[in-house]
Amino acid sequence: MSDIEDNENSKDRKFVEALSRGLDVLRAFTHGSVVLGNQDIARITGLPKPTISRMTYTLTKLGYLSYSQQHEKYQLDSGVLALGYAYVSNLRVRQLAKPYMDEFARRTNTTVGLTCRDRLSMIYVENCRPAEVTTLRMDAGVRLPLATTAAGRAFLAATPAQEREHLLAALAAKYGDDWPVVQASLEASFEEFEQRGFCLSLGDWDRNVMAAGVPLHLADGSIMVLTCGAPSFQLSEDTLKNSLAQQLDMLARDIESLGA
């Protein structure tokens, strides 16, 4: 959890700190490791090790973690999968958008994704690609950084000013001394969004990946992001900027018109 979120939640009398810490323990497993020990989780979350021990014990009893005797560490268990599947399977916009995304991916020979924000990341909830495309496999649940990807930039660009400033402050704290460079790239991306309605990531996240992102405004007022991308050897900047990104924007408007 960011310092900004910590400060705000500490003032909220309805906020359940113990529940928040338990969820922070589960989120620790999104940092790249399949198995984590209590010491690893304490380092990632910043929580005291005795607290971590109680949390991992409880989460194991509830079926959200399992303990590996071989590694003497914890890993996510099926309880987490059940929650994630319930969210994704009941996401109406995903059901409506998938046929359109499949067709776009087939026609343009690109990977097309539907993403939502989680803290300072974007998460895939759907990914479509032609059968012959073997690169850019981004399954549901894969996380992307907010600041350097087309998905994250498009989300920030479409977010109301107050919420955007809140997120930018959290990103500034995260990137530290590197923030001025990241901030400059974001400001350039916001300007492009104002002019053309989409955001690009031209090797900023992965030097071999070219991608575009456009916001998807849902009927409930929330924002998700559609993306399309391909390896740089397959997709030129000119084609992405002057053709595919504009087509992706039209795709987003078509999906919005369905009342997603």
Secondary structure, 3 states (H helix, E strand, C coil): CCHHHHHHHHCCCCCCHHHHHHHHHHHHHHCCCCCECHHHHHHHHCCCHHHHHHHHHHHHHCCCEEEECCCCEEEECHHHHHHHHHHHHCCHHHHHHHHHHHHHHHHHCCEEEEEEEECCEEEEEEEECCCCCCCCCCCCCCEEECCCCHHHHHHHHHCCHHHHHHHHHHHHHHHHHHHHHHHHHHHHHHHHHHHHCCEEEECCCCCCEEEEEEEEECCCCCEEEEEEEEECCCCCHHHHHHHHHHHHHHHHHHHHCCCC
